[in-house]
Amino acid sequence: MRWLAALALMLLVGLPALWAWDDGKDEPKEPAKSKVAEEVDALIMAHQKAMSDFYQKRQEKLKDAKTPEERTVIFGEALPKSDVTRDKLLDLVEKNPKEQEAAVTALRWLVTNEARDDESQKGSAKAWDLLIKDYAANPKIAALLGDFSYRDSPKVEELFRAVLEKNPAREAKGQASFYLGGHLNRVASMSRSLKERPEEAKSLEGYLGKEGVTRLKDADPDKLAKEAETLFELAEAKYGDVVLSTNARTMKKTTIADRVVSELFEIRHLAIGKEVPDIVAEDLDGKSFKLSDYRGKVVVLDFWGHW
């Protein structure tokens, strides 16, 4: 079936197939790919193959390694560089402004495969800027917002805010408000943690970069958490029925309203400084007890289970 072919291609090269769908149609179109789109796909697939070959060779080397020192050396080997792929993709996007589907495929790959070196960060920032400038107002960007929701770049926040401000589509606005709330809440949590344990700043630089760590140091976690709460409330009130995901096996849809419940509960009850919700349970002897019975005492809660 045609939809299976579209899904396979989307999984293979990260192509956001929904971008090419016409609203109201049951099946995606399959227009002939342009030369630019083919070039974009080929560049991405070539890099993915290089990565796959690298990891396969690493596994083979690890099998032959005799000592921990040899394994350490193997794990320290540099990954295949993406700078050539990055530069060629950006060049194609900038030289072919009318090739929107190819551009979105390229930009999506660039911002979700960013490295931490300075050149990669510059290229990634450029890709974010193009997404924000050219696609924040496009209703079809709703299909991509979930892909960006766990990126730690400040540009994520900028994109979500631009979608909220400029996009006419209710689905896009709803997803932007929900994902922006999640992003701000995560930044608030990381900022609070760093303020409590400033010695972790150096290790975080390898993940977030120096600018990212500075951003966390300067942030006001309480203010961010409050804005996140407001955004979740907005998302629930105005866009609660907007679908965020569909279970491929059961076809059950998860809406913004479904997800907001746990997000708001965490902010209001599980953040540091909040009063712990009361828990009623039975001890090992079957005697009922409440967490509030131990108020004023040090209590360790151990949640576990087996399946």
Number of C-alpha atoms within 10 A of each C-alpha: 6 10 14 9 10 19 16 13 15 15 11 13 19 18 23 23 21 18 18 15 15 12 10 6 8 9 13 17 15 13 7 8 11 12 11 18 19 12 16 23 20 14 18 23 15 13 17 16 12 16 16 13 13 15 13 11 12 15 14 10 15 17 9 10 15 10 9 10 10 14 16 12 11 16 14 9 10 8 11 13 13 18 13 10 18 24 13 14 26 21 11 18 22 12 10 13 11 10 16 16 17 26 25 23 23 27 22 21 21 25 24 14 13 19 18 15 10 10 13 20 16 13 20 26 18 17 25 21 16 18 20 19 12 13 19 24 20 14 18 20 23 23 16 17 20 16 13 19 19 14 16 15 20 15 20 21 20 16 22 25 18 18 27 21 13 15 21 14 16 15 19 26 26 28 29 28 26 29 25 25 29 21 25 21 24 18 21 22 19 17 24 19 16 17 16 10 10 12 10 13 18 12 11 14 15 13 13 17 20 14 12 16 22 14 15 21 18 10 17 14 22 14 13 20 23 17 16 26 24 15 22 27 20 16 24 22 13 15 22 20 17 21 16 20 13 12 9 8 6 7 9 10 14 15 18 24 21 16 15 21 13 11 18 16 13 14 17 18 13 14 13 12 8 11 10 13 12 9 10 12 11 10 10 7 6 8 8 10 13 13 14 13 11 10 9 7 8 7 9 6 7 6 5 5 5 3 2
